[in-house]
Amino acid sequence: MSTGKFYGIGVGVGDPDMLTLKAIKAFKELDVVVLPEAKKTEGSTAYEIAKEYLKEGVETLFVEFPMLKCVEARKEFRQKNAEEIIAHLNAGKKVGFLTIGDPMTYSTYVYILEHLDGIIPVETVPGISSFSDMSSRFNLPLVMGEESLKVVSLNGETDIVEEINSADNIVFMKVSRNFNKLRAGLESTGNLENVIMVSNCGKEIQEINFDLTKIEEENVPYFTTLILKKGGINQWKKFIS
């Protein structure tokens, strides 16, 4: 049997209307759809976004990418997942890996690509990242003129003050992991009033916050992104209902 084809398909951040036509066309080609989840049986947000466009009878394959502190343990899960996917590809199937946002922006999709040998055809379909969605959804320019933009994935080692000082506009992703540290950095640099933080963007449970002072870290949802505009955001709030 001929070798299959591997697709990485970005589905945006929550609103099915934000799927691209290219993504929808790719769905119709799939024999197997791969659905990453952080915990076993947790379910897939990507599947909920895409399900109405998937062809009838497509096989679903849930793969676990647990958030483990041990790097080697994470690599073992990635290797196991890749082997399972490669088995389907070697059987001649067209396999699509669905990912929130864009496949090439902090996505587990790339950990599968690392294990492919280059013989299997690959097609990556871009999706709309959370910060791009937020910017357009709330009429908030990411960059203007000669301004700079930086995208930062928060972790325990992130020097937040240094990141803030190094760009005009900063997108902070994975906010829920280090919210208290982020808020302290924003306060110490005088930027607490220059932010918009959105959780579950594009979904019915979407939350918008400008005031971070009364938010508890344990209440910050996993799907949360914060945009800092050091030049201020008050002039753009008039467009945000």
Helices and strands as residue ranges (DSSP letters): E 5-10, G 16-18, H 21-27, E 32-37, H 45-50, G 51-53, E 59-64, H 71-90, E 94-99, H 109-113, E 122-125, H 130-137, E 149-153, H 160-165, E 169-173, G 175-177, H 179-188, E 195-199, E 207-209, G 217-219, E 224-229, G 234-239
